[in-house]
Amino acid sequence: MAVTNCALCLRDLPIFEGIEIKSFEDICSGTTKKVFQKGELIFSQGSPADTIFLIKEGSAKLAQVTEDGREVILSILGKGDIVGETALFQRREHLASAIALEESKVCSISHKQMEKLIMDQPLLAMQLITNLGKKFYSVMEQKSELYSQTVEQRVLKLLVRLAREHGQPVPEGCLIPLKLTQQDIANMLGVSRVMVVQVLKELRKANRLDKQGKYYVLRDRCF
């Protein structure tokens, strides 16, 4: 991959904002860009956590399989999101799998390469800390969603959070550009798909939710 192409792969992602293009010159040879199809593994639970992945286009879910075989979705990743950055702090196995929700372009960079870039660009370290802080806050929000009083409240809080994190303004409200299935939503909230189907139907009937193709639209402004 040419230096220019590599820099474009990484530099226009939010986490690299303000980083000079020359800083990428020494790491580009080992940076890769790959297209993952829907359902394809970006990395798997239990594999070595030695690479950092950045979502260039598309979306993915970070999912963990429990001892009893259930899938629990820990987070949804969209364009500009970074995953696997904990490899910078401790080299262990991935505790969850990252799976493409649709055709997705993903840039990857090794732990060693990222470490060098941080040494050259201290600004990047601060941006990584900010990114981790946002993720921690999102996890706390997700936990609160699990203990909301009703399934309707839990589904609505989840959609509001995803709209805030990924939403795009459209005339009808706020489009969530993530191809989420009803089962995905159920797996994020720890409820049955049947209950999610009923709640989504009620929200659409109350004109609080709409759908454009495979995307949900909240009937509200983007946050």
C-alpha positions as CSV (number, residue, x, y, z in Angstrom):
1,M,0.0,0.0,0.0
2,A,1.4,3.4,-0.9
3,V,2.1,5.9,1.8
4,T,-0.5,8.3,0.4
5,N,-3.2,5.6,0.4
6,C,-2.3,4.4,3.9
7,A,-2.4,8.0,5.2
8,L,-5.8,8.5,3.7
9,C,-6.9,5.2,5.2
10,L,-6.1,6.4,8.7
11,R,-5.8,10.2,8.7
12,D,-9.4,11.1,7.9
13,L,-10.7,9.1,10.9
14,P,-11.6,11.3,13.9
15,I,-9.0,9.8,16.2
16,F,-6.2,10.9,13.8
17,E,-7.5,14.4,13.4
18,G,-4.6,16.9,13.5
19,I,-1.9,14.3,13.0
20,E,0.6,15.3,10.3
21,I,0.8,13.1,7.2
22,K,4.6,12.6,7.5
23,S,4.0,10.8,10.8
24,F,2.4,7.9,8.9
25,E,5.4,7.3,6.6
26,D,7.2,4.8,8.8
27,I,4.2,2.7,9.6
28,C,2.3,2.5,6.4
29,S,4.1,-0.6,5.1
30,G,2.4,-2.7,7.7
31,T,-1.0,-1.0,7.7
32,T,-3.7,-2.9,5.9
33,K,-7.2,-2.2,4.6
34,K,-9.7,-5.0,4.1
35,V,-13.3,-5.3,3.1
36,F,-15.4,-7.6,5.3
37,Q,-18.7,-9.0,4.2
38,K,-21.8,-9.1,6.4
39,G,-21.3,-11.8,9.1
40,E,-17.6,-12.1,8.6
41,L,-15.3,-12.1,11.6
42,I,-12.9,-9.1,11.9
43,F,-11.4,-10.8,14.9
44,S,-12.6,-13.6,17.1
45,Q,-13.0,-14.1,20.9
46,G,-9.9,-15.7,22.3
47,S,-7.5,-14.6,19.5
48,P,-4.4,-12.5,20.4
49,A,-5.2,-8.8,21.0
50,D,-2.2,-7.4,19.1
51,T,-3.9,-5.3,16.4
52,I,-6.0,-2.2,16.4
53,F,-8.9,-1.9,13.9
54,L,-10.6,1.2,12.6
55,I,-14.0,1.2,10.9
56,K,-13.5,3.1,7.6
57,E,-17.0,2.4,6.2
58,G,-19.9,0.2,7.4
59,S,-20.6,-1.2,10.9
60,A,-19.8,-4.1,13.2
61,K,-20.9,-5.6,16.5
62,L,-18.6,-6.5,19.4
63,A,-20.2,-9.7,20.7
64,Q,-19.3,-12.1,23.5
65,V,-20.4,-15.8,23.7
66,T,-21.2,-16.7,27.3
67,E,-20.5,-20.1,28.9
68,D,-24.1,-21.2,28.2
69,G,-23.7,-20.4,24.5
70,R,-25.7,-17.1,24.4
71,E,-24.5,-14.1,22.4
72,V,-24.3,-10.8,24.2
73,I,-23.6,-7.7,22.1
74,L,-21.3,-5.4,24.0
75,S,-21.4,-2.5,21.6
76,I,-22.1,-1.5,18.0
77,L,-19.3,0.1,16.0
78,G,-19.9,2.5,13.1
79,K,-17.8,4.6,10.7
80,G,-14.8,6.2,12.5
81,D,-14.9,3.9,15.5
82,I,-11.8,2.1,16.8
83,V,-11.7,-1.3,18.4
84,G,-8.9,-3.3,19.9
85,E,-7.1,-0.3,21.3
86,T,-6.9,-2.0,24.7
87,A,-4.0,-3.9,23.1
88,L,-1.9,-0.8,23.8
89,F,-2.2,-1.3,27.5
90,Q,-2.2,-5.1,28.0
91,R,-1.5,-7.9,25.6
92,R,-4.1,-10.5,26.2
93,E,-6.7,-12.4,24.2
94,H,-9.8,-10.7,22.8
95,L,-12.7,-11.1,25.3
96,A,-15.2,-10.7,22.4
97,S,-15.5,-11.1,18.7
98,A,-16.0,-8.2,16.2
99,I,-18.4,-9.2,13.4
100,A,-19.3,-7.1,10.4
101,L,-23.0,-6.1,10.3
102,E,-22.8,-5.2,6.6
103,E,-20.1,-4.8,4.0
104,S,-17.4,-2.9,5.9
105,K,-14.0,-1.4,5.1
106,V,-11.6,-1.8,8.0
107,C,-8.1,-0.4,8.4
108,S,-5.8,-2.2,10.8
109,I,-2.5,-1.3,12.5
110,S,-0.3,-3.3,14.8
111,H,0.3,-2.6,18.4
112,K,3.9,-1.8,17.7
113,Q,3.1,0.6,14.9
114,M,0.5,2.4,16.9
115,E,2.9,2.7,19.9
116,K,5.5,4.3,17.6
117,L,2.9,6.8,16.3
118,I,1.9,7.7,19.8
119,M,5.5,8.4,20.7
120,D,5.9,10.7,17.7
121,Q,2.5,12.4,18.2
122,P,1.5,12.9,21.9
123,L,-1.7,14.5,20.7
124,L,-2.8,11.0,19.6
125,A,-2.4,9.6,23.1
126,M,-4.9,12.2,24.4
127,Q,-7.3,11.4,21.6
128,L,-7.1,7.7,22.5
129,I,-7.8,8.4,26.1
130,T,-10.8,10.5,25.1
131,N,-12.0,7.7,22.9
132,L,-11.7,5.1,25.7
133,G,-13.5,7.5,28.0
134,K,-16.4,7.7,25.6
135,K,-16.5,3.9,25.4
136,F,-16.5,3.5,29.2
137,Y,-19.4,6.0,29.4
138,S,-21.3,4.0,26.7
139,V,-20.8,0.8,28.6
140,M,-22.2,2.4,31.7
141,E,-25.2,3.6,29.7
142,Q,-25.7,0.2,28.4
143,K,-25.7,-1.3,31.9
144,S,-28.4,1.2,32.9
145,E,-30.5,0.2,29.9
146,L,-30.4,-3.4,31.2
147,Y,-32.1,-2.3,34.4
148,S,-34.7,0.1,33.1
149,Q,-38.2,-0.7,34.3
150,T,-39.8,-1.8,31.0
151,V,-38.7,-3.4,27.8
152,E,-40.1,-0.4,25.9
153,Q,-37.9,2.0,28.0
154,R,-34.9,-0.2,27.4
155,V,-35.4,-0.3,23.6
156,L,-36.0,3.4,23.4
157,K,-33.0,4.3,25.6
158,L,-30.8,2.0,23.4
159,L,-32.0,3.7,20.2
160,V,-31.5,7.2,21.6
161,R,-28.0,6.3,22.6
162,L,-27.2,4.9,19.2
163,A,-28.7,8.0,17.6
164,R,-26.5,10.2,19.7
165,E,-23.4,8.1,18.8
166,H,-24.0,7.5,15.1
167,G,-27.1,9.5,14.1
168,Q,-27.5,11.4,10.8
169,P,-30.2,14.2,10.4
170,V,-32.9,13.4,7.9
171,P,-36.2,15.2,7.2
172,E,-38.1,12.5,9.2
173,G,-35.8,12.8,12.3
174,C,-32.6,11.1,13.2
175,L,-31.4,8.1,11.1
176,I,-29.3,5.4,12.8
177,P,-27.0,4.2,10.0
178,L,-26.5,0.7,11.5
179,K,-28.0,-2.4,10.0
180,L,-29.4,-3.7,13.3
181,T,-31.7,-6.8,13.3
182,Q,-34.4,-7.3,15.9
183,Q,-32.2,-10.1,17.3
184,D,-29.3,-7.7,17.6
185,I,-31.4,-5.4,19.7
186,A,-32.6,-8.3,21.8
187,N,-29.0,-9.5,22.4
188,M,-27.9,-6.0,23.5
189,L,-30.7,-5.8,26.0
190,G,-30.9,-9.3,27.3
191,V,-34.6,-9.8,26.3
192,S,-36.4,-12.0,23.8
193,R,-36.7,-11.1,20.1
194,V,-40.5,-11.5,20.4
195,M,-40.6,-8.7,23.0
196,V,-38.4,-6.4,20.9
197,V,-40.7,-7.0,17.8
198,Q,-43.7,-5.9,19.9
199,V,-42.0,-2.8,21.3
200,L,-40.8,-1.7,17.8
201,K,-44.3,-2.2,16.4
202,E,-45.7,0.0,19.3
203,L,-43.1,2.7,18.8
204,R,-43.9,2.9,15.1
205,K,-47.6,2.9,15.8
206,A,-47.0,5.9,18.2
207,N,-45.1,7.7,15.5
208,R,-41.9,7.7,17.6
209,L,-40.0,5.4,15.2
210,D,-39.8,4.8,11.5
211,K,-37.7,2.8,9.1
212,Q,-35.9,3.7,5.9
213,G,-34.8,0.5,4.2
214,K,-32.8,-1.4,6.9
215,Y,-32.2,1.6,9.0
216,Y,-34.2,2.9,12.0
217,V,-35.2,6.5,12.2
218,L,-36.1,8.2,15.5
219,R,-38.8,10.8,15.1
220,D,-36.7,13.4,16.8
221,R,-33.8,15.7,16.0
222,C,-30.3,14.2,16.2
223,F,-28.4,14.8,19.5
